[in-house]
Amino acid sequence: MKLIIVDDNISFRKAFKKLLEEEYHCNVIGEADTGEAFLLLPQIADANLIFLDLFMPGKNGIEIARVALKNNQGLQFIAVTMHSEKAYLQELKDSGFRGVIAKPRLFDELSAAMQTVTRGLCYFPDKETLKKMSRI
């Protein structure tokens, strides 16, 4: 599986890349620290999944996903964020995200999220999970 990671936290990006490559045997084909830098990557269309942080310097992840999907409707985005409020879920869905994982739950949900989205389904938390996430 070919993946791209977009997150402004370099420590998180490095650790996430290592996890994806060593534990999930994925190929991280690109990284970016801002949404604008992501849009300049030449290998965007080759990615099976793009993990996109929502809050970075410059344009936020929702704006970046909308721009990227205008140029390539086949992209599959999973938001990786510290924000898990219900209000964001509808905006994520409306802007083309296929899923969301709260960073504190990344290790618990990564496999399920990747499998669900690559099967063409969406991975968004249910109301009970949202309640638990808001306590983290």
Summary of the structure (lengths in Angstrom):
residues: 136
radius of gyration: 13.6
end to end distance: 30.1
largest distance: 39.5
contacts: 429
relative contact order: 0.15
helix: 48%
strand: 20%
